[in-house]
Amino acid sequence: MNEYRVGTGFDAHAFAAGVPLVLGGVAIDHPRGLAGHSDGDVLAHALTDAVLGAAGLEDIGALFSSADPTLAGADSVQLLGQAWKHVRADGWELANADVVLIGEEPRLAPHRDAMRARLAGALGVEPALVAVRATTTDGLGFTGRREGLAAQAVALLCRSLA
């Protein structure tokens, strides 16, 4: 018999000049990046919270405090991998994950496969188990005004009870 749990994650960051844009662990050619203590990767942050939540663990901020100077500019996909070690220590495996970027720009399609590979690699699974998608808000809200990006994620975990 198996036990299944689902977790959700959400993150948002404002655009900032002078920093690279990193999404799903992939550097994207764009005039602005995302402000954040780490690299601001909203896709990786949302997915990290989704897997931690599904496992019943604390959120990304509890593991990786924005007050920790050693995490300034950190690679968020590496942080996802570290969080995943905590989840795996409790016997959980990833059934699948779905991550959605919310924003008017940039276009995600040219980078989707690389993002899936980076995120899946951090979780030790095949890219087919990690969906990466995008949507706009048709000009509404901070993402619609191109002030920043948001992401939401859901992760389904399973473990054997036998």
N, C-alpha and C positions, 0 to 999 in steps of 0.2 A: 504494500500500500504506500502511496506517496502523499505528501503534504504539499499544497500549493499556496503561495502567497503573492499578492500583487502590491506594488508600491508605485507612488507617483512622485514626480519631482517637477519643480518650476524654478526658473531663474530669469533674471532680466538685468541688463547693463546698458548704460548710456554709451553712445559713440563718443570717442575722444580722438583728437588729432595727435599725431606723433607716436602712436603705438600701432603695432601690427594687428591685423584682424586674424584671429584664430578661431575656427569653428570645427568641432569634431576632431580636434588635433591637427587640422590642416591649415597652413598659412594661406590666406586668400589675398590676392592683389586688390586692394581697396584703399581709398584715400583716408579712411578712418578705421581705427580698431575699437575695441571695447574697453572702457575703464573698469579696472578691477584690481584687487590686491595681487591676484595671480594673473594669468594671461587673459582673464575675462571670458573664457570659452563657455558660453551659456549652454551649449549642447552637452558638453562633458559634465558641467555642474548639475544640470537637471537630471541626467542619467545617474550620476553619483547619488543624488538624493533618492531617486527611485529605487535603486538596488538596496541602499541602506534602509529605507522605509519598509520595503518588502520583508527584509530580514528582522525588522523590529529594532534596529539600531538607531543611534542618534544621527542627526543630520550632518551635512558636510561641514558646517561651521563648528560643530563640536570636535570633529576630527582635525580640521585644518583651519585654525583661527586666523582671521584677517589681522589680528594683532601680532601674529608671529612674523618677525622680520625675515626669517629664513624662507618664507613662502612667497615673498615679493617676486612677482613675475614667474611663478612656478608654472610648469607644464600641467595643465588640468587633466590631461589624459593620464599622466603618471599618477596624479592624485586619485583618479578613478581606479587605477590598478591597485593602489595601496588600500583604498576603501574596500575593493573587491576581496582582498586577502582577509579582511575582517568578516565579510559575508561568507566566504568559503570556509573559514574556520568553524562556523556553525553548521557546516554540512550542506549549504545551499548550492544549487547549480542554476544557471540561467536557462529558462525555457525559451524566452524571447524578450526583446525590448523594442520599443518604438519611441523615437525621438523626433519632435517636430520643432523646426525653427519658425518663429513668428516675426515677420518683418517684410518691408517692401524691397529691401536690397540686402545683400547681393544675391545673384542667382546661385542657387545651390546645386543644380543639376550637373554642372561640369566637375564638381568636387565630391559628389555623393559617394561614389565607390571608394575613394580614398578615405573619406570620413568613416564609412562603415568598417573598413579594414582597421583603422586606428582604434576606434571604439571597441570593436570586437576583440582586437588584439589585447587590449587592456583587461578584458574580461576572460580571455583564454578560450574564446568560442569562434566558430565560423562566422564570417560576415553575414551569412544568410539569416542568422538569428537576431541581427540588429538592423532595424529599418531606420532610415534617416529621410525625413520628408520636410517640406516647407509649405508655408501658407502666408498670405498677406492679410491685412485687416482692412483692405480697400480704402486706405487713407485715414482710417480712424485711430485715435489714441496716439501714444508716444511712438509706437512702431510705425504707424501710418504717416506720422510727420517726419519720419526718418531721424528720430532723436536717439534711437537705440534699437536693440534686438531683445527678444524674449525666446524662451524655449520651454517646452514641457515634455515630460517623458513618462513612460509607464514601463515597468519591468515585471515579468512573471518569473518567480523563482519556484523551484521544486526541490524536495529532498525525500529520500526514502525513509520510511518509518520502520522498516523491517530490521 
